[in-house]
């Protein structure tokens, strides 16, 4: 039992340190991108590049939210939060999602105005294309780094932030294509690129926000995870069956309630030990915070 608790604590610390490290890397990258994109967008006359810079600025806000959630989600359980503070991560994912939606809608409105009521502007400079291509390379590299760490420590919040970076890479690609079109004389393509970026950002934000909202509403785990929990319980020695298995998310962890059926002729102590063993096996093999068992004689 002590080994199990040590393993859970060790994994929690690893996850916390990984979250902080990757997010600080993301902060440094996004500071550089925001400054270079907006500055180059203003001087080169590219609305798409300015929109991409605003997107990078929103990433900075997202990074600070992740750092805040990472600081609080690993606090121990207390008198007001008996199950710990894991849902700080889910709340952060919800905030990230709706922040992205707000940024995306703002981009759509701005780009739409430029397309409906185009105004004469100076020819876009080649500098905009160089910055857009450089941003694409940097963001794709950041995405691959963050996703590999997120999957390693099994953090949904870090996965959301990693895909946030991938949406940035995709937006930089769209902006680069729009700039190429503008350089060939089709200035409206720069605004079209900004419009597409807004759609992509809004869609990604809605997806993450909706997922986090469902988790806050005590959504059950996937069928695959449930099947694995069922297999572990049913294969425990002394378990004759089970029913009323319920699950809900707690951040990246799972809470489980289940009625375990044991031989009605055994004593209470042995029945309790069987249920205790089943619960410990589930926690040892799955990211489960707690298993509430009820023993039923059959």
C-alpha positions, 0 to 999 in steps of 0.5 A, a space after each residue: 500500500 505504501 509503495 502505491 501511495 509513493 508511486 502516485 505521489 511521485 507521478 504527481 510531482 513529475 506531472 507538476 514539474 513537466 507542466 511547469 517546464 513545458 509551459 515556461 518554454 511556451 511562454 518564452 516562445 510566445 513572447 518572441 512570436 508575439 513581438 516579431 509577428 505584430 511588429 512585422 505585420 504592422 511594417 509589412 502591411 499584413 493583416 493576417 500576420 497581425 492576426 497571427 500575432 494576436 493569436 500568439 498573444 492569446 497563447 501567453 494568457 493561456 500559458 499563465 492560466 496553465 501555470 496557475 492551474 498547475 500550481 493549485 491542482 496538486 494541492 493536497 486534500 483539505 477540509 473543504 476539498 476532500 477529493 483534492 484540487 484536480 479540477 483546477 486543471 479542468 477549469 483551466 481547460 474550460 477557460 482556455 477553450 472559451 478564451 480561444 473562442 473569444 479570440 477567434 470571433 474577434 478575428 472573424 469580425 475584423 477580417 470580415 470587415 476588411 473583406 466586405 469593405 476593403 480599403 486601399 493598402 500598400 503592397 505587402 512586403 516580403 518580410 511578412 512571408 519570412 516571419 510567417 514561415 519562421 513562425 510555422 516552423 517554431 510553432 510546429 516544433 513547440 507542438 511536438 515537444 509539448 505533446 510528447 511531454 503531455 502524453 508521457 505524464 498523462 495530462 489533459 490540460 497539457 494536451 489541450 495546450 499542445 494542440 493550442 500550439 498546433 492550431 497556431 502552426 496551422 494558422 501560420 500556414 494559412 497566413 503564409 499562403 494568404 501572404 503569398 497570394 497578396 504578394 502576387 497582387 491578390 490583396 484580399 487573400 491576406 484578409 481571407 487568411 485572417 478569416 480562416 485563422 479565426 475559424 480555426 481558433 474558434 473551432 479549437 476553442 469550442 472543442 476544448 471548452 465543451 470537453 472541459 464543461 462535460 468533465 465538470 458535469 461528472 462525465 463518465 470515462 470512455 468505454 475503453 477505460 470502463 471495460 478495463 476497470 470491469 476486467 480488473 474487478 471481475 478478475 480479482 480473486 473472491 469476486 463473484 460479480 459486480 453491479 452499479 459501476 459508476 465513474 466520473 472524471 476528477 481532472 485527469 483522474 477517475 472516481 469509481 463507485 461499485 457494488 462488489 458481490 462476494 460469497 454470502 457464506 464468508 465472514 465480514 472481514 474476508 468480504 471487506 478484504 476482497 473488496 479492498 484488494 479489488 479497489 487497490 488493483 484498479 488504482 494500481 493499473 488505472 489513473 484512479 483517485 479513489 474506489 468506493 466499494 459496497 460489498 453485497 453477499 450472493 
